[in-house]
Amino acid sequence: LCGLPIQKACRGTLGFPAVLPHSDPLSSAGVSPINNNKTSHFLNGIVIGSMSTMALALIAVLGFLWICLLSRKKSIGGSYVKMDKQTIPDGAKLVTYQWNLPYSSGEIIRRLELLDEEDVVGCGGFGTVYKMVMDDGTAFAVKRIDLNREGRDRTFEKELEILGSIRHINLVNLRGYCRLPTAKLLIYDFLELGSLDCYLHGDAQDDQPLNWNARMKIALGSARGLAYLHHDCSPVIVHRDIKASNILLDRSLEPRVSDFGLARLLVDNDAHVTTVVAGTFGYLAPEYLQNGHATEKSDVYSFGVLLLELVTGKRPTDACFLKKGLNIVGWLNTLTGEHRLEEIIDENCGDVEVEAVEAILDIAAMCTDADPGQRPSMSAVLKMLEEEILSPCMSELYYEQHLEL
């Protein structure tokens, strides 16, 4: 037959290949045989080369996209840092406590720097108080304090961290601290109705006087706040300046004790000034006034005076006391000894049972005992008030809530 012979072995009857002669017909015909190994290597090289090229191209594209993304992030981050540096002055520092305020540091500091005399809402022994209103209408109370003692900043800020961690429904929460080159500022929650002093003795009393139930609610809440400072804080916090102007009211007349811990912060701890009295005349316990040593029992005395102020509607330094050379405690003792109870009760209290008034006056008398050792603790005062003001079941409920807080 013409053509190339088929290079395939013939099979025998049992399926095994037959033995072919060793002659090479192709060689004899002058034709070179096809090299299958070389062809396979050539094709594999083409495939591998194509795949490598595609992989390199993909890597190059991904690398380019990654570089573009990094460049974009750097540009955004760079502009943010630059903005912060422009809005926060050198030497400024802002620290927030408990909850982060929903504002940038730059925005808060700008608002603080804009405060002026028109924003002043109060002034006390620890500094001037301003009302700061943010763009969204949220208001904060800002207390500007005077503390220019070298080397005290670090200690001051550490103790502020302790005060900032305290949280109770009857305490004014410290929200933040800002140190500016020209001032040190404390940021608090703002209470809409202001202080008990302003509400009880100001124009608000004429428009919407505090009845007996409202006054007892204020007394009870104030006792809870002070008892928390004495019995639930570690270390114990002695307020040193319990008075009506340090009891702030929200819209529901829920009281909150303010300025706790500031007396200890703002008075030197040196031995020669430990007897400096930080308090308000009329509320001070006799022993504290004499030796300057503040204790929980001196706070109890001040709270007893506050109770008398709520019942009588008179300030501890009212002119009617001073004319007779008395304070509110001496005046009360005189009238109760003469059974002149009707002259003690503020007419704005409305209708109130005599027994209820006598019970509160008895608690106030125990708190203002001349002997500190005879005064009850604030936890005992709180329990007595709950028993007198609340029904038994409500007393247990409020006490459990107080323990949870």
QUIMO-V716030 format. One record per helix or strand of 2 or more residues. SS is the DSSP state (hx for helix, st for strand). FROM is the first residue (numbers start at 1). LEN is the number of residues. Records with the same first field share a line. If there is no record, write none. Layout:
SS: FROM-LEN + FROM-LEN
This chain:
hx: 25-5 + 36-52 + 105-9 + 117-3 + 153-12 + 196-6 + 203-5 + 212-20 + 244-3 + 262-4 + 271-3 + 286-6 + 296-17 + 319-4 + 328-10 + 341-3 + 347-3 + 354-14 + 372-3 + 378-12 + 392-13
st: 93-4 + 120-5 + 127-7 + 139-7 + 174-7 + 183-7 + 247-3 + 255-3
